Amino acid sequence: MSPKDLEKITSAYNREHKMLLGYIRKRIPDYPEAEDILQDVFYQLTVGFNDIRRIESLTSWLFRVADNRITDHFRKKRPVTFSYKDSFSESEEGPLTLEEILPQTGSAPDDEELKEMIWETIETTLASLPEEQRSVFVDNEFEEMSFKEISERTGIGINTLISRKRYAVLALRKNLENLYKLLKNN
């Protein structure tokens, strides 16, 4: 990094750090955590300075990076739930959509590996289902078709389609629960 680049970064820090810290503290009241986020924002500035020269407004870039770091901060704080059972009583059937049975994951390398394992489990489970269950699940979840649309296309009653999807979700829940138990034990 050239002395001129270092001077630009120093100038940006001196000019923006108090306002940026105040902005971060509105969302992260804990001072040490807010300061860590601020330092990470300026670290990103120093690491990516070659690309940043092309940015028209350095201030808006800093605030956008701060927003991203704040979002990352809250994602890290949220525990990853591996079981849907925690939120349902024994008498309830539980969720019937894929989104409701998947854990919240971020973008860390470990999370990417977890996502890959989850999708492998989903693909394997769907491949093992009878065609009627698999197709209604795929149409409803991935193609975002309503049960009414599927019914009109296939001529099969809506209640039958809902029942078939339910069986698919139950199979997915069982296999994903087994994956989650395996991951918890490691």
HELIX and SHEET records of a PDB file:
HELIX    1   1 PRO A    3  ARG A   27  1                                  25    
HELIX    2   2 TYR A   31  VAL A   47  1                                  17    
HELIX    3   3 PHE A   49  ILE A   52  1                                   4    
HELIX    4   4 LEU A   58  LYS A   77  1                                  20    
HELIX    5   5 TYR A   84  SER A   87  5                                   4    
HELIX    6   6 LEU A   98  ILE A  101  1                                   4    
HELIX    7   7 PRO A  109  SER A  128  1                                  20    
HELIX    8   8 GLU A  131  PHE A  137  1                                   7    
HELIX    9   9 VAL A  138  PHE A  142  3                                   5    
HELIX   10  10 PHE A  147  THR A  154  1                                   8    
HELIX   11  11 ILE A  158  ASN A  185  1                                  28    
END                                                                             
